């Protein structure tokens, strides 16, 4: 019986270390989450930084704390810090080969933060995937589409792709095309469009609204319109101008022709 007690007692230090390790991991995870949240909120409140930096620093703080916790847990089981450094150094090549994609995403995340091709809240198109940037951390970029679908993109793919940022500048140019019939007065139609643009406060005076006859199509005369506005007003102005021009054409007797084609039949001789 004494042998059983002695054998069970031999496992007590290991059991205590396991319990301590679990406590360290749980506490470390909680502390990492709280610390990253504090960093994010602190940066977001500062007028010198934007939300993109807050998310990036919060992610960095979280992973650094978790790395320290992991080293502390390993020391409970007899691994010394110097030994850990030696082991990590020896395993660097293997880890690098196994995690090439992850390390690439990490490096790309640093580059994205350094050059800032997009920021949180901006609407971007990354290699054909469009959405509003919701988060940017060490490894991935989170986009949200206009219909509220979440898209997670690895930073490595984002950094190596063509990035179109629709929100980078405060103003945008709205391009519209309206078709009128060949029998209608093009000058009259262009004046109607110009008057509508002048009445809309969202249309900027500089550069001035641009309305020109741009093409003689197969079944219509094409009028091109270029209006400058604030980026936030782009879509509302596009839809409103399209509706108002249609209503003005209907009221003023300007015809928007249907596309048509001419069919030629050859009679048999």
GUMAR-163329 format. One record per atom (N, C-alpha, C, CB): x, y, z; residue in three letters. Coordinates in steps of 0.02 Angstrom, whole numbers, plus 50000, padded with zeros to 5 digits. Glycine has a CB too. Example, Ala and Ser with C-alpha at 12.3 -4.5 7.8 and 13.67 -1.06 7.14 Angstrom:
BEGIN
506604971650390ALA 506154977550390ALA 506604983550390ALA 505654977650452ALA 506424988850354SER 506844994750357SER 506455000250394SER 507044997050286SER 
END
This chain:
BEGIN
500424994050000UNK 500005000050000UNK 500445006350000UNK 499525000050061UNK 500985005850040UNK 501425011650042UNK 501735012949973UNK 501975010550094UNK 501865007449936UNK 502145008249870UNK 501675011949823UNK 502325001449840UNK 501025010549830UNK 500545014049788UNK 500525021449805UNK 499845011049797UNK 500545023049871UNK 500545030149891UNK 501175033649866UNK 500505030749968UNK 501745030049871UNK 502355033149847UNK 502345034149772UNK 502965028849867UNK 502055029249735UNK 502015029949662UNK 501545035649642UNK 501775023349630UNK 500975036149679UNK 500505041649665UNK 500815048349682UNK 499845040649705UNK 501205048549738UNK 501515054749757UNK 502025057149707UNK 501835053949824UNK 502315052349671UNK 502815054249621UNK 502515058249564UNK 503165048149594UNK 501855057349553UNK 501515060949498UNK 501235067749518UNK 500955056649470UNK 501255069049585UNK 500975075449608UNK 501315081549577UNK 501005075849683UNK 501975081749574UNK 502295087749544UNK 502085088749471UNK 503055087049547UNK 502025083149433UNK 501815083849364UNK 501095086349359UNK 501885077049327UNK 500665083649404UNK 499975085749403UNK 499915093249421UNK 499555081649452UNK 500315095349469UNK 500305102449489UNK 500535106849432UNK 500745103549551UNK 501065104549397UNK 501315108349340UNK 500785108849285UNK 501955105249313UNK 500435103449273UNK 499905103449221UNK 499355108349240UNK 499605096449212UNK 499155108349304UNK 498635112949327UNK 498875120249321UNK 498425111349399UNK 499495121349341UNK 499775128049335UNK 499805130249262UNK 500485128349367UNK 499995125549218UNK 500025127149147UNK 499345129149120UNK 500305121349107UNK 498835125449140UNK 498155127049118UNK 497945133949143UNK 497655121649142UNK 498115135349207UNK 497935141849235UNK 498305147449197UNK 498105142249310UNK 498945146249183UNK 499335151249146UNK 499045152449077UNK 500065148949139UNK 498855147049043UNK 498575147748975UNK 497915151548975UNK 498485140848944UNK 497475149849023UNK 496825153249026UNK 496915160549044UNK 496375149749078UNK 497325161849097UNK 497435168749117UNK 497785172649062UNK 497855169049182UNK 498285169549030UNK 498645172848977UNK 498195174548918UNK 499215168548953UNK 497745169948901UNK 497275171248846UNK 496825177148862UNK 496855165048830UNK 496575177248925UNK 496135182748946UNK 496515189348946UNK 495845181349016UNK 497125189248975UNK 497525195348978UNK 497695197848907UNK 498175194149018UNK 497855193148862UNK 498015195148794UNK 497415198448760UNK 498245189048753UNK 496815195548772UNK 496215198548743UNK 496065205448771UNK 495625194048754UNK 496135206148838UNK 496005212648870UNK 496515217848848UNK 496015211948946UNK 497155215748846UNK 497675220548827UNK 497595222748755UNK 498365217348837UNK 497445218148710UNK 497345220048640UNK 496745224648632UNK 497265213848596UNK 496215223348671UNK 495635227848668UNK 495795234748693UNK 495075224948709UNK 496185235248748UNK 496385241748774UNK 496815245548723UNK 496765240948839UNK 497285241948691UNK 497705245248642UNK 497285247848584UNK 498245240448616UNK 496815243748560UNK 496395245748504UNK 495995252048521UNK 495915240048485UNK 495675251948581UNK 495265257748600UNK 495685263948611UNK 494865256148664UNK 496285263048641UNK 496715268848654UNK 496945272048588UNK 497325266648695UNK 497125267848540UNK 497345270548476UNK 496765273848439UNK 497665265048433UNK 496175270648442UNK 495595273348406UNK 495385280148434UNK 495005268448410UNK 495505281248499UNK 495325287648529UNK 495825293248513UNK 495265286848604UNK 496415291248494UNK 496935296248479UNK 496825299148409UNK 497645293148485UNK 496815305748403UNK 496715308848337UNK 497315307948290UNK 496575316148344UNK 497885305848318UNK 498485305048277UNK 498495298448239UNK 499105305548320UNK 498085293648259UNK 498075287148226UNK 497375285648201UNK 498315281648275UNK 497345281148150UNK 496695279048126UNK 496555271948150UNK 496665279448049UNK 495965269348133UNK 495755262848158UNK 496185257148131UNK 495025261548139UNK 496475258048072UNK 496885252748044UNK 497485251248088UNK 497125254747974UNK 497825256448113UNK 498395255448157UNK 498185252248222UNK 498755262148170UNK 497595254148247UNK 497345251248310UNK 497265243748305UNK 496685254448328UNK 496955241448251UNK 496875234248242UNK 497535230548234UNK 496435232948182UNK 497995233548199UNK 498645230348188UNK 499035229848253UNK 499055234348135UNK 499075235248292UNK 499445235148355UNK 499105230448405UNK 499495242248384UNK 498435230348405UNK 498075225948451UNK 498245218648436UNK 497315227148446UNK 498265216948372UNK 498435210048353UNK 499155208448373UNK 498345209148277UNK 499615213148364UNK 500315211948381UNK 500385210848457UNK 500745217848359UNK 500055215048497UNK 500095214348570UNK 499825207648593UNK 499715220048605UNK 499275205548563UNK 498965199148582UNK 499435193348570UNK 498315198048543UNK 499745193148511UNK 500185187448495UNK 500835187748535UNK 500335187448420UNK 501085193548551UNK 501685194048593UNK 501555191348663UNK 501925201248596UNK 500985193148692UNK 500805190748759UNK 500725183148758UNK 500165194148784UNK 500395180548707UNK 500295173248703UNK 500965169748695UNK 499835171548643UNK 501445172748659UNK 502105169748652UNK 502465169448719UNK 502525173648601UNK 502405174748759UNK 502725174948825UNK 502395169648871UNK 502665181948857UNK 501745169148867UNK 501385164148908UNK 501605157148889UNK 500625164848899UNK 501675155848824UNK 501885149148802UNK 502585147548828UNK 501875148748726UNK 503045152348827UNK 503715151148853UNK 503695149848928UNK 504165157248838UNK 503275153548964UNK 503205152449036UNK 502935145549052UNK 502755157749067UNK 502455143149012UNK 502165136549022UNK 502695131149009UNK 501565135448976UNK 503085131948958UNK 503605127048943UNK 504135126748998UNK 503935128548876UNK 504275132449030UNK 504755132549085UNK 504505128649145UNK 504915139749105UNK 503845128249153UNK 503575124249208UNK 503755116949202UNK 502815125049211UNK 503865114649141UNK 504025107649129UNK 504775106549120UNK 503655105149069UNK 505185111449141UNK 505895110449142UNK 506275113349084UNK 506035103449145UNK 505925116449037UNK 506275119548980UNK 506535126349002UNK 505805120148918UNK 507185127448997UNK 507475133849013UNK 507445138648954UNK 508205132949036UNK 507445145148970UNK 507375150248917UNK 507935149548865UNK 507375157248947UNK 508545148348890UNK 509105147648843UNK 509015141548799UNK 509775147248880UNK 508765136248828UNK 508635130148788UNK 508095131348737UNK 508445124348834UNK 507585135148758UNK 507045136648712UNK 507295140648652UNK 506485140448747UNK 507745145448666UNK 508015149348611UNK 508405144948563UNK 508465154948638UNK 508785140248592UNK 509175135748549UNK 508715131248508UNK 509645131448592UNK 508195128648540UNK 507725124348504UNK 507365128248450UNK 507225121348553UNK 507145134348467UNK 506805138448417UNK 507265140148359UNK 506535144848448UNK 507895141548374UNK 508365143048321UNK 508475137148275UNK 509025145248350UNK 508505131048305UNK 508605125148264UNK 507995123448223UNK 508785119248308UNK 507405125248250UNK 506785123548215UNK 506545129048168UNK 506245122148265UNK 506925134548164UNK 506695140148122UNK 506605138148049UNK 507195145848126UNK 507085134348023UNK 507035132247953UNK 506435127947941UNK 507675128647932UNK 506325123047985UNK 505755118547977UNK 505095122247982UNK 505775112948029UNK 505065126748031UNK 504445130548040UNK 504335135147980UNK 504475134748105UNK 504875138247956UNK 504815142647898UNK 504565138947837UNK 505485145847882UNK 504815132747826UNK 504575128847769UNK 503855126647778UNK 505025122747759UNK 503665124947840UNK 502985122647852UNK 502475128247851UNK 502945119047918UNK 502705134247868UNK 502235139847873UNK 502425145447824UNK 502235142647945UNK 502605143547764UNK 502785148547715UNK 502215153447702UNK 502995145247649UNK 501615150847695UNK 501045155147682UNK 500905159847740UNK 500425151047668UNK 500935157247802UNK 500805161447860UNK 501325166847868UNK 500785157147923UNK 501965165047859UNK 502495170047865UNK 502435175247809UNK 503185166747862UNK 502225173047751UNK 502125177747695UNK 501565182547712UNK 501965173947630UNK 501025180047743UNK 500465184347763UNK 500695189347816UNK 499885180147790UNK 501125187047862UNK 501385191547914UNK 501795197147884UNK 501805187647965UNK 502255195247839UNK 502665200347806UNK 502235205147765UNK 503195197047761UNK 501725202447731UNK 501285206747692UNK 500885211447737UNK 500815202447650UNK 500695208947796UNK 500335213347843UNK 500765219247864UNK 500125209347904UNK 501405218047876UNK 501855223547894UNK 501915228547836UNK 502555220747913UNK 501965225947775UNK 502005230347716UNK 501365234347706UNK 502165226247653UNK 500795231147718UNK 500165234747711UNK 500105240447762UNK 499575229947719UNK 500375239247822UNK 500355244547872UNK 500845250047856UNK 500495241647941UNK 501405248247825UNK 501915253247809UNK 501695257847752UNK 502575249847792UNK 501405254847700UNK 501235258847640UNK 500505260947638UNK 501395254847578UNK 500075257847678UNK 499375260047687UNK 498995260847622UNK 499355266547725UNK 498945255647579UNK 498535256347519UNK 497795256847533UNK 498665250547472UNK 497585254547592UNK 496885255347613UNK 496855255447689UNK 496445249547584UNK 496305258247713UNK 496205258847785UNK 495515256147804UNK 496285266147808UNK 495405255247868UNK 494755252847892UNK 494225257947874UNK 494775251447968UNK 493665255447848UNK 493105259747829UNK 493105261747756UNK 493115265847870UNK 493645260447720UNK 493675262247649UNK 493405256547605UNK 494405263847628UNK 493115258447548UNK 492845253547501UNK 493375252147448UNK 492175256047469UNK 493575245747443UNK 494125244047398UNK 493935237947356UNK 494765242647439UNK 494305237147302UNK 494265231147261UNK 494965228247259UNK 494005232747188UNK 495035222147285UNK 495685218747288UNK 495655212647242UNK 495865216647361UNK 495965213347184UNK 496005207947136UNK 495305205147119UNK 496445202247163UNK 494825209647109UNK 494155207647090UNK 493685206447148UNK 494195201547050UNK 493915206747210UNK 493495205947269UNK 493385212747300UNK 493815200947320UNK 492765215047300UNK 492615221847324UNK 492235221547390UNK 492205225647272UNK 492365226647432UNK 492025227147495UNK 492325232647538UNK 492045220547533UNK 492005234047594UNK 492245238947642UNK 492725235647691UNK 491655242347679UNK 493295238747702UNK 493795235847748UNK 493535236447820UNK 494485239447740UNK 493455230747852UNK 493215230647921UNK 493785229647971UNK 492695225247930UNK 494295225847950UNK 494845224547996UNK 495475222847956UNK 494675218848046UNK 496045224647984UNK 496695222947956UNK 497155221148014UNK 496995228747913UNK 497355214648018UNK 497805212648071UNK 498445209748042UNK 497465207548117UNK 498815206048083UNK 499465203648061UNK 499425198748002UNK 499825200348118UNK 498885194947998UNK 498855189547950UNK 498325190247896UNK 498755183147985UNK 497805194047908UNK 497255194147859UNK 496895200847858UNK 496755188647875UNK 496535201947803UNK 496115207747794UNK 495395205447791UNK 496315211847731UNK 494955208847827UNK 494245207147827UNK 493855212447788UNK 493965206447899UNK 493485210147738UNK 493055214547698UNK 492325212747711UNK 493225213947623UNK 491895217747702UNK 491175216647706UNK 490865219347642UNK 490855220047770UNK 490505215147606UNK 490195217247543UNK 489585221547556UNK 490005211047501UNK 489345225147505UNK 488745229347516UNK 488135225447540UNK 488575232947452UNK 488095218947524UNK 487535214947548UNK 487705211247613UNK 487315209947495UNK 488215213847649UNK 488395211547716UNK 488655204447719UNK 487795212147761UNK 489065202647670UNK 489405196147670UNK 490135197147691UNK 489355192847599UNK 490365193047737UNK 491045193647762UNK 491535190047715UNK 491105190747834UNK 492085193347700UNK 492615190447658UNK 493275191047696UNK 492655193947587UNK 493605185347708UNK 494245185147741UNK 494775183947688UNK 494265179747798UNK 495255188547681UNK 495775187947630UNK 496465188047663UNK 495715193747579UNK 496875182947650UNK 497555182947677UNK 497935189047653UNK 497935176547657UNK 498345191847697UNK 498715197947679UNK 499195196847621UNK 499105200547739UNK 499455190747615UNK 499905189247560UNK 499565190147492UNK 500185182247566UNK 498945188047488UNK 498575188847425UNK 498405196147413UNK 497925184547427UNK 498235199747467UNK 498055206747459UNK 498655210947437UNK 497775209547526UNK 499245209647467UNK 499835213547450UNK 500075212247379UNK 500395212147500UNK 499985206147355UNK 500215204547288UNK 499715205847233UNK 500405197447286UNK 499135208847250UNK 498605209947201UNK 498555217347183UNK 497935207347229UNK 498175218447129UNK 498005225347110UNK 497455227947157UNK 497785225747035UNK 497585233547190UNK 497115236247238UNK 496815242747210UNK 497465237647307UNK 496155242847204UNK 495795248847183UNK 495435251647244UNK 495295247247125UNK 495635257547265UNK 495345260747325UNK 494865266247303UNK 495895263547371UNK 494215265047310UNK 493715269847290UNK 493625275447340UNK 493055266347279UNK 493905274647400UNK 493815279647453UNK 494465283447469UNK 493555276347515UNK 494975282547429UNK 495625285647445UNK 495595293147441UNK 496155283047397UNK 495185295947396UNK 495145303147387UNK 494455305747410UNK 495275305047313UNK 494445311947429UNK 493825314847456UNK 493305315947402UNK 493965321347491UNK 493515316747339UNK 493045317947284UNK 493105312547231UNK 493165324847254UNK 492565311747192UNK 492565307047136UNK 492195310147077UNK 492235300347157UNK 492355307647018UNK 492005309946959UNK 491475304846939UNK 492495311046900UNK 490865307246930UNK 490315303146910UNK 490225303646834UNK 489665305146947UNK 490275298146799UNK 490185297946726UNK 489515294746709UNK 490755293946693UNK 489125298346670UNK 488465295846648UNK 488415296646572UNK 487895299646684UNK 488005292446542UNK 487865292946471UNK 487115292546460UNK 488235287346431UNK 486845297346422UNK 486135297446405UNK 486045297246330UNK 485785303746436UNK 485575293346307UNK 485455292546235UNK 484815296246215UNK 485405285146216UNK 484845300046161UNK 484245303446136UNK 484155301646062UNK 484305311146145UNK 483565302946037UNK 483395301345968UNK 483755306245920UNK 482635301545956UNK 483875303945858UNK 484195308145808UNK 483765314145790UNK 484355304045746UNK 483115313645798UNK 482665319145780UNK 482625324445835UNK 481975316445765UNK 482895323145894UNK 482855327845950UNK 483415332945946UNK 482885324046016UNK 483315338545982UNK 483795343945984UNK 484325342346037UNK 483445350846000UNK 484945340946016UNK 485465339046062UNK 485645344746110UNK 486095336746024UNK 485655350946085UNK 485815356646127UNK 485295357546183UNK 485855363046085UNK 484675356446165UNK 484135357046215UNK 484225351746269UNK 483445356246181UNK 484375345546249UNK 484465340146298UNK 485065341446342UNK 484545333446261UNK 485605344046314UNK 486205345446353UNK 486075351046403UNK 486785347146308UNK 485675356046383UNK 485525361546429UNK 485095359046488UNK 485155367146392UNK 484645354546473UNK 484235351746526UNK 484665348046577UNK 483695346946497UNK 485145344246554UNK 485585340646599UNK 486015345546639UNK 486035335746561UNK 486275350646606UNK 486685355646639UNK 486295359346693UNK 486965360646589UNK 485675361046679UNK 485255364446729UNK 485125360046789UNK 484595366646697UNK 485005353646778UNK 484885349046833UNK 485515348446877UNK 484675342146807UNK 486095348146845UNK 486715347746883UNK 486835354046924UNK 487305346446837UNK 486675359846895UNK 486785366146930UNK 486335366846992UNK 486665372046883UNK 485755363746990UNK 485285364247046UNK 485455359447103UNK 484585362947021UNK 485865354447089UNK 486025349547141UNK 486635351847181UNK 486155342547109UNK 486555352747246UNK 487095355347288UNK 487675350447295UNK 486825357047356UNK 487545344147280UNK 488085339247286UNK 488585339547229UNK 487785332247290UNK 488385342647174UNK 488835343247116UNK 489305349147127UNK 488415344247050UNK 489945347947121UNK 490445353147132UNK 490495357947072UNK 491125350047147UNK 490635364147087UNK 490725369147034UNK 491425368847004UNK 490595376147060UNK 491905366147042UNK 492595365647017UNK 492865358647031UNK 493045371147051UNK 492975354846979UNK 492865356246908UNK 492125356946891UNK 493185350646865UNK 491995361046841UNK 491295362346822UNK 490985356246789UNK 491265368446775UNK 490325355546794UNK 489975350046759UNK 490145350146684UNK 489215350546769UNK 490225344246656UNK 490435343446586UNK 489895339346550UNK 491135339946581UNK 489585342246499UNK 489065338846459UNK 489235339746386UNK 488345341646476UNK 489345334246350UNK 489535334646280UNK 489185329146240UNK 490305334146272UNK 489135330446174UNK 488915325146128UNK 489535320946113UNK 488585328146062UNK 489515314646133UNK 490125310546130UNK 490115305146076UNK 490235307346196UNK 489525303546050UNK 489505298046002UNK 488855298145962UNK 489595291346037UNK 488925296245899UNK 488335295245856UNK 488255287645848UNK 488405298845786UNK 487785284945887UNK 487695277745887UNK 487265275245830UNK 487395275545952UNK 487155268745828UNK 486755265745776UNK 486025268045778UNK 486785258145781UNK 485775269145840UNK 485065270945846UNK 484955276845892UNK 484675265045871UNK 485495280245913UNK 485415285845960UNK 486015290445957UNK 485315283246031UNK 485895296645981UNK 486435301445992UNK 486615300946066UNK 486215308845972UNK 487255299946081UNK 487475298646149UNK 487765305046180UNK 487995292946150UNK 487495306846238UNK 487735312646275UNK 488125310346336UNK 487135317146296UNK 488745312746341UNK 489165311046398UNK 489135316346452UNK 489885309946377UNK 489115314246515UNK 489065318846572UNK 489605317046623UNK 488345318446604UNK 489965322046646UNK 490475321146698UNK 490345326146753UNK 491185321946669UNK 490215323546813UNK 490065327746871UNK 490535325846928UNK 489325326946892UNK 490805330946961UNK 491235329647019UNK 490825330547083UNK 491845334447019UNK 490935326047130UNK 490565326347193UNK 490995323247249UNK 489885322647187UNK 490755323847310UNK 491095320547366UNK 491015312947358UNK 490805322947434UNK 491525309247379UNK 491505302047372UNK 490905298947407UNK 492155298947399UNK 490705301947463UNK 490135299247501UNK 489475300147464UNK 490095302547569UNK 489445305047417UNK 488825306447381UNK 488785302947313UNK 488745314047371UNK 489295299147296UNK 489345296447228UNK 488735292447207UNK 489965292047222UNK 488555287447245UNK 488015282947223UNK 487335286347226UNK 488005276647267UNK 487205290147278UNK 486555293647282UNK 486475298547223UNK 486485297347349UNK 487025302147207UNK 486995306847152UNK 486885303147085UNK 487635311047149UNK 487205297547077UNK 487135293647015UNK 486405291647005UNK 487585287347017UNK 486095288847057UNK 485405286547050UNK 484925292447042UNK 485205282347111UNK 485035297847080UNK 484585303547076UNK 484625307047008UNK 484745308547131UNK 485235307946982UNK 485305311246917UNK 485005307046862UNK 486045312546903UNK 485085300546864UNK 484785296246813UNK 484035296946813UNK 484975288846825UNK 483725297046872UNK 482995297746876UNK 482775304646854UNK 482765296446949UNK 483115309846875UNK 482905316646859UNK 482985318246785UNK 483305321746900UNK 483515315746754UNK 483595316846682UNK 483045313246643UNK 484295314446659UNK 482885307246664UNK 482345303546631UNK 481685307446636UNK 482255296446661UNK 481525309946696UNK 480915313746705UNK 480925320246665UNK 480815315246779UNK 481505323646664UNK 481565329946626UNK 481485328646551UNK 482245333346640UNK 481765323346525UNK 481695321546455UNK 480965320146437UNK 482125315546437UNK 480635316446481UNK 479925314946468UNK 479505321346467UNK 479655310146522UNK 479645325746514UNK 479255331946519UNK 479425336846462UNK 479385335346585UNK 480055336846440UNK 480275341546389UNK 480205338846318UNK 480975343546401UNK 479945332846310UNK 479855330146243UNK 480475327346210UNK 479585335446200UNK 480975325746250UNK 481585322646223UNK 481505315046228UNK 482225325046262UNK 481625311646173UNK 481495304546169UNK 482125300446183UNK 481215302646101UNK 482045295446225UNK 482575290546237UNK 482405284446193UNK 482645288546314UNK 482755283446138UNK 482545278246091UNK 482695271246116UNK 482895279346024UNK 482275266646093UNK 482415259546105UNK 482945257246055UNK 481765255246098UNK 483385252746075UNK 483855250046027UNK 483475246345972UNK 484365245346061UNK 483665247345910UNK 483315243845856UNK 483825242045802UNK 482745248145827UNK 483635237345763UNK 484055235045708UNK 483635234445645UNK 484395228345725UNK 483965234545589UNK 483635234145524UNK 483765227145496UNK 483895239745475UNK 483225223845478UNK 483285217145450UNK 483225217645373UNK 482745212345480UNK 483695214945339UNK 483705215145265UNK 483615208045240UNK 484375218245237UNK 483105207145199UNK 482975200645169UNK 483095200845095UNK 482245198445184UNK 483425195945070UNK 483585195544998UNK 483065191144964UNK 484295192744987UNK 482745194144913UNK 482245190344877UNK 482565185344830UNK 481795195044837UNK 482235179744827UNK 482485174544782UNK 482375176544710UNK 482155167744797UNK 482865175544667UNK 482795177444597UNK 482415172044558UNK 483495178544565UNK 
END
